């Protein structure tokens, strides 16, 4: 049986999980792949991460070059993260003809096109199943299982931290700040700077990767609008959405237009029906719903992060490459390129139904003035209801509205004008609705 040598760059939480899985399930992997996958080297410069490990001390090195320059190593697994040294090491490994497995979503979102081109040039594989969704096989499904489909849409919950916070706000009736502290205390959110999660950038990186696979064209991150849950979702919104039969989720939304093929890619807190598949996803779990023109809707659900769920997908990628090498097959194309780059729909052009929350003076004429502004900007209101008088804006009533489909630019222009009205008691809130 052919031996396939593995080298790991980085021995943090995920790296340790991958090493443990490779050693523990070596015989099982061999049975399923026809290749003996052997862990040969781990590069790690932080001695504190190595101490106490069950992995033989002889396997470790402080020099990453000993991994990708080792002739007995066929696959390099990058688990350092970020776009600094990790990018250099991935490129060095590919130039050395080594196939690479990575879970680095930020690296692929920002430099994916460059890395995929480099892999093709040197005849190496690049696998990244764990970069999106942890244990969820969404990458593999898009690349393989749904390869015969035109992907019409992807709606995905891709950040367990945000989903945990939103679930806690609903179930426990607490504020965003309280739910964030709980998430930090439980280790679900960074204590020092949770911005990557709660401000939506983690989800944005993952959305960019999914769109690249679905449409064969890597979007520039600057072209992808992103709103997180911090500053955009309050406890009142959770309650009012629930009263209307919805839950609020931080969604990655990817859609391709039937008319001209342009693609909408955005990240934002969004109302989804409580009884929908995505509406039932709670806690730290992730889910992605993909609609293909042949497959219709398929759902992928599971743990989106953590040592063992992520390690599971990394090892799955390693096994795939090992099977390919053992059979003598050539490296696969990382992401097939579209004949023509897709056009990304601009933020203002995106059309959606919207949930709106306004604080209006509790006096005659306030609602009429607001309705006039909406009409001026071609925004049609489907329903409006008055809620309790808010304590933080005395003399004002909370008005919740649901709109018919409207352009994002028209909604934002209308709300900017309404905010300046004398009858408006604060910044209006708005979120999209996806049925």
Secondary structure, 3 states (H helix, E strand, C coil): CCEEEEEEECCCHHHHHHHHHHHHCHHHHHHHHCCEEEEEEEECCCHHHHCCCCCCHHHEECCCHHHHCCCCCCEEEECCCCCCHHHHHHHHHHHCCCEEEECCHHHHHHHHHHHHHHHHHCCCCEECHHHCCCCCCHHHHHHHHCCCCCEEEEEEECCHHHHHHHHHHHHHCCCHHHHHHHHHHCCCCCCCCCHHHHCCHHHHHHHHHHHHHHHCCCCCHHHCEECCCCCCCCHHHHHHHHHCCEEEEEEEEEEECCCCCCEEEEEEEEEEECCCCHHHCCCCEEEEEEEECCCEEEEEEEECCCHHHHHHHHHHHHHHHHHHHHHCCCCCCCCCCCCCCCCECCHHHCEEEEEEEEEEECCCCHHHHHHHHHHHCCCCEEEEEEEEECCCCCCEEEEEEEECCEEHHHHHHHHHHHHCCCCECCCCEEEEEEC
